[in-house]
Amino acid sequence: MTDVWQVQVAAPSKDAATALARSAVEARLAAGAQVVGPVTSVFWHQGEFGTGDEWQVLLKTTADAYADLEQHLVEHHEWTNPEITALPLAAGLAPYLDWVRRTTSKQVGDAGH
């Protein structure tokens, strides 16, 4: 198990997803992010069954940076109760994991990927 996590958040549009990804990476709360979609979501919401298109943002961060990243996503998300989940990465290429750590440690300069 590593201290690097993949965080997922759903967004209602590509623009909203890209804005969340950009703001989190610019703030160095995530080393990088991918925007994926659209995906079809099937759900219960406020007692009603529904489906809809959403976009997924996959962010790479560390366990130490997660709480700040979560707070940032909540503050910048247009939904009041956004889907935000996180999974620790069991393994990964060592130089990549080091890059995530360096980048989210808020060091000055490009940490190199």
C-alpha positions as CSV (number, residue, x, y, z in Angstrom):
1,M,0.0,0.0,0.0
2,T,1.2,3.5,-0.8
3,D,0.4,6.9,0.6
4,V,-0.8,8.0,-2.9
5,W,-4.5,8.1,-3.4
6,Q,-6.8,8.3,-6.4
7,V,-9.8,10.6,-5.7
8,Q,-12.9,10.6,-7.8
9,V,-15.5,13.3,-8.1
10,A,-18.5,13.5,-10.4
11,A,-19.5,16.7,-12.1
12,P,-22.5,17.7,-14.2
13,S,-20.6,18.8,-17.3
14,K,-17.2,18.7,-19.0
15,D,-16.6,22.4,-18.2
16,A,-17.4,21.9,-14.5
17,A,-15.2,18.8,-14.3
18,T,-12.3,20.6,-16.0
19,A,-12.7,23.6,-13.7
20,L,-12.5,21.3,-10.7
21,A,-9.5,19.5,-12.0
22,R,-7.7,22.7,-13.0
23,S,-8.3,24.4,-9.7
24,A,-7.2,21.4,-7.6
25,V,-4.0,20.9,-9.6
26,E,-3.2,24.6,-9.7
27,A,-3.5,24.7,-5.9
28,R,-1.1,21.7,-5.8
29,L,-3.7,19.7,-3.9
30,A,-3.5,17.1,-6.6
31,A,-0.5,16.3,-8.8
32,G,-2.6,15.7,-11.8
33,A,-6.2,14.9,-12.9
34,Q,-8.0,13.3,-15.8
35,V,-11.5,14.2,-16.9
36,V,-13.5,11.2,-18.2
37,G,-16.9,11.3,-19.8
38,P,-19.6,11.5,-20.3
39,V,-20.6,8.6,-18.2
40,T,-24.2,7.5,-17.6
41,S,-25.1,7.6,-13.9
42,V,-28.0,5.6,-12.5
43,F,-29.1,6.7,-9.0
44,W,-31.7,7.5,-6.4
45,H,-31.8,11.2,-5.4
46,Q,-34.3,12.8,-3.1
47,G,-36.5,9.8,-3.2
48,E,-36.6,9.6,-6.9
49,F,-35.0,7.2,-9.4
50,G,-33.0,8.8,-12.2
51,T,-30.4,8.6,-14.8
52,G,-28.2,11.3,-16.3
53,D,-24.9,12.1,-17.9
54,E,-22.0,13.1,-15.7
55,W,-18.3,13.6,-16.0
56,Q,-15.7,12.0,-13.7
57,V,-12.6,13.7,-12.5
58,L,-9.8,11.3,-11.3
59,L,-7.2,13.1,-9.2
60,K,-3.9,11.9,-7.8
61,T,-2.9,13.1,-4.3
62,T,-1.4,11.9,-1.1
63,A,-3.1,10.8,2.1
64,D,-1.7,13.9,3.8
65,A,-3.2,16.2,1.2
66,Y,-6.6,14.5,1.0
67,A,-8.5,16.5,3.6
68,D,-7.5,19.8,2.0
69,L,-8.4,18.4,-1.5
70,E,-11.8,17.3,-0.3
71,Q,-12.5,20.7,1.2
72,H,-11.4,22.4,-2.0
73,L,-13.7,20.2,-4.1
74,V,-16.7,20.8,-1.8
75,E,-16.1,24.5,-1.9
76,H,-15.7,24.7,-5.7
77,H,-18.5,22.2,-6.6
78,E,-21.9,23.4,-7.7
79,W,-23.7,20.5,-6.0
80,T,-24.3,20.6,-2.3
81,N,-23.5,16.9,-1.8
82,P,-21.1,15.9,-4.5
83,E,-19.8,12.4,-4.9
84,I,-16.2,12.4,-3.6
85,T,-14.5,9.1,-3.0
86,A,-10.9,8.1,-2.5
87,L,-8.9,4.9,-2.7
88,P,-5.3,4.4,-1.7
89,L,-3.2,3.0,-4.5
90,A,-1.9,-0.5,-3.7
91,A,1.1,-0.1,-5.9
92,G,2.5,2.1,-8.7
93,L,5.6,3.0,-10.6
94,A,8.0,4.4,-8.0
95,P,9.1,7.5,-10.0
96,Y,5.4,8.3,-10.7
97,L,4.4,8.0,-7.0
98,D,7.4,10.1,-6.0
99,W,6.2,12.8,-8.5
100,V,2.8,12.8,-6.9
101,R,4.4,13.3,-3.5
102,R,6.7,16.1,-4.6
103,T,4.1,17.9,-6.5
104,T,1.5,17.9,-3.7
105,S,4.1,18.9,-1.1
106,K,3.7,22.4,-2.6
107,Q,7.4,22.7,-3.5
108,V,8.3,25.5,-5.9
109,G,8.9,24.6,-9.5
110,D,7.9,21.7,-11.7
111,A,8.5,18.4,-10.0
112,G,8.8,16.7,-13.4
113,H,6.5,13.8,-14.5
